[in-house]
Amino acid sequence: MGKIMLEVNNLKTKYVTRFNESVYAVDGVSLKLEEGKSIGIAGESGCGKSTLALSLMGYYFAPLHYMEGSIIVDGKNISEMTPDQVRKTVLGTEISYIPQAAMNALNPTQKIINFIEDVIHAHDPKMPKNMIYDLARERFEVLNLPKEVLQKHAVELSGGMKQRTVIAISTILSPKVLIADEPSSALDVTSQKMVIKMMRDLMVKGFIKSMIFITHELPLLYNVTDDIMVMYAGQIVEKGTAKEMVFDPLHPYSKGLMGSIIVPEAGTRDVKLTAIPGTPPNLKKPPAGCRFAERCKYAQPACKVQSIEEMHMDDGRMYRCILNQNQLKEVENHG
Ligand SMILES: Nc1ncnc2c1ncn2[C@@H]1O[C@H](COP(=O)(O)OP(=O)(O)OP(=O)(O)O)[C@@H](O)[C@H]1O
């Protein structure tokens, strides 16, 4: 096993709304990410992926609140740091986050090099301009961006270039963990894959140490991340290698998620277009039993009352269901 870059144990976070209601958006998430590895996190809209990304940085501001659990980045526990400590000692260097639609958030009045200078100077106020240029050019090369882009404004760039520029800015301090939330959803599928592969190249070249990608599209992660976790209603319901998860999902929700997605590349998998009926539960009052039970065609009476623990298998896979694979097959065949 390689060095652990990120270890998360039983992390729970919630939003507190202005009506003082709690939304339990991340409820007991654990994960381990090794140096040189990537994890993809997939799930439907509203299942807590973005909240998990925000929570992993340990940077909590109302309405998001930390409840319990630990986040350890390269041996350092960041879960109990103040936002100010996190800003100074974690963001950019330990963990860097590319939020959804980040490419549209670039201030149009600034040149690209200015963004890069700002990020570097927040961390190292004395770094001279020529060194900043060198660092920027190095990243740009891996990301296939001409150095002229450094002198341009965001509005002058195409969508793909803007996306790659955002990645260059976010990784300029060589973070140990890069978290990218739907890093490329505004692009076509081929460009999306390209963007994700470029991030991988950054990791291979040592500019970042590990990565987490968040996406709706589980198959997009195949061939791109090492492992995939499927998230549902604030919990991880399944974890396996990308290949296992795409070709042999175990949890009924992952099976449904695979079936509800059109696969971009022919031959990746036979897919029938069947959306999962129903909607995720309200996270203000999550169900006592399995959170997916209301939508699950395999559900048994016990599923709705009994809390469902993670089931760890000998081969390292995990899924959260009281039925084993034989029992699921049995239900499939005999109802
Ligand atoms: N600021 C907020 N205040 C209260 N509840 C929130 C807030 N932001 C998100 N939520 C709720 O938290 C839950 C998880 O939302 P989150 O955005 O993390 O899901 P997601 O899987 O990232 O969805 P998407 O793929 O659409 O971004 C949802 O029930 C959502 O309504």
Ligand as a Chemical Component Dictionary entry (heavy atoms), coordinates in Angstrom:
data_LIG
# 
_chem_comp.id                   LIG 
_chem_comp.type                 NON-POLYMER 
_chem_comp.pdbx_formal_charge   0 
_chem_comp.three_letter_code    LIG 
# 
loop_
_chem_comp_atom.comp_id 
_chem_comp_atom.atom_id 
_chem_comp_atom.alt_atom_id 
_chem_comp_atom.type_symbol 
_chem_comp_atom.charge 
_chem_comp_atom.model_Cartn_x 
_chem_comp_atom.model_Cartn_y 
_chem_comp_atom.model_Cartn_z 
_chem_comp_atom.pdbx_ordinal 
LIG N1  N1  N 0 -26.788 25.827 1.537  1  
LIG C1  C1  C 0 -27.585 24.788 1.809  2  
LIG N2  N2  N 0 -28.478 24.851 2.821  3  
LIG C2  C2  C 0 -29.288 23.791 3.114  4  
LIG N3  N3  N 0 -29.287 22.627 2.437  5  
LIG C3  C3  C 0 -28.420 22.515 1.419  6  
LIG C4  C4  C 0 -27.528 23.577 1.038  7  
LIG N4  N4  N 0 -26.782 23.176 -0.031 8  
LIG C5  C5  C 0 -27.191 21.910 -0.299 9  
LIG N5  N5  N 0 -28.164 21.515 0.560  10 
LIG C6  C6  C 0 -28.857 20.211 0.613  11 
LIG O1  O1  O 0 -27.852 19.218 0.903  12 
LIG C7  C7  C 0 -28.112 18.029 0.193  13 
LIG C8  C8  C 0 -26.899 17.633 -0.619 14 
LIG O2  O2  O 0 -26.682 18.598 -1.647 15 
LIG P1  P1  P 0 -25.387 18.594 -2.579 16 
LIG O3  O3  O 0 -25.385 19.854 -3.376 17 
LIG O4  O4  O 0 -24.204 18.296 -1.753 18 
LIG O5  O5  O 0 -25.683 17.365 -3.547 19 
LIG P2  P2  P 0 -24.932 16.959 -4.901 20 
LIG O6  O6  O 0 -24.940 15.481 -4.925 21 
LIG O7  O7  O 0 -23.633 17.633 -4.970 22 
LIG O8  O8  O 0 -25.891 17.524 -6.004 23 
LIG P3  P3  P 0 -25.462 18.139 -7.440 24 
LIG O9  O9  O 0 -24.897 16.984 -8.204 25 
LIG O10 O10 O 0 -26.756 18.645 -7.991 26 
LIG O11 O11 O 0 -24.475 19.209 -7.152 27 
LIG C9  C9  C 0 -29.376 18.278 -0.643 28 
LIG O12 O12 O 0 -30.480 17.792 0.090  29 
LIG C10 C10 C 0 -29.413 19.783 -0.738 30 
LIG O13 O13 O 0 -30.748 20.244 -0.868 31 
# 
loop_
_chem_comp_bond.comp_id 
_chem_comp_bond.atom_id_1 
_chem_comp_bond.atom_id_2 
_chem_comp_bond.value_order 
_chem_comp_bond.pdbx_ordinal 
LIG N1  C1  SING 1  
LIG C1  N2  SING 2  
LIG C1  C4  DOUB 3  
LIG N2  C2  DOUB 4  
LIG C2  N3  SING 5  
LIG N3  C3  DOUB 6  
LIG C3  C4  SING 7  
LIG C3  N5  SING 8  
LIG C4  N4  SING 9  
LIG N4  C5  DOUB 10 
LIG C5  N5  SING 11 
LIG N5  C6  SING 12 
LIG C6  O1  SING 13 
LIG C6  C10 SING 14 
LIG O1  C7  SING 15 
LIG C7  C8  SING 16 
LIG C7  C9  SING 17 
LIG C8  O2  SING 18 
LIG O2  P1  SING 19 
LIG P1  O3  DOUB 20 
LIG P1  O4  SING 21 
LIG P1  O5  SING 22 
LIG O5  P2  SING 23 
LIG P2  O6  DOUB 24 
LIG P2  O7  SING 25 
LIG P2  O8  SING 26 
LIG O8  P3  SING 27 
LIG P3  O9  DOUB 28 
LIG P3  O10 SING 29 
LIG P3  O11 SING 30 
LIG C9  O12 SING 31 
LIG C9  C10 SING 32 
LIG C10 O13 SING 33 
# 
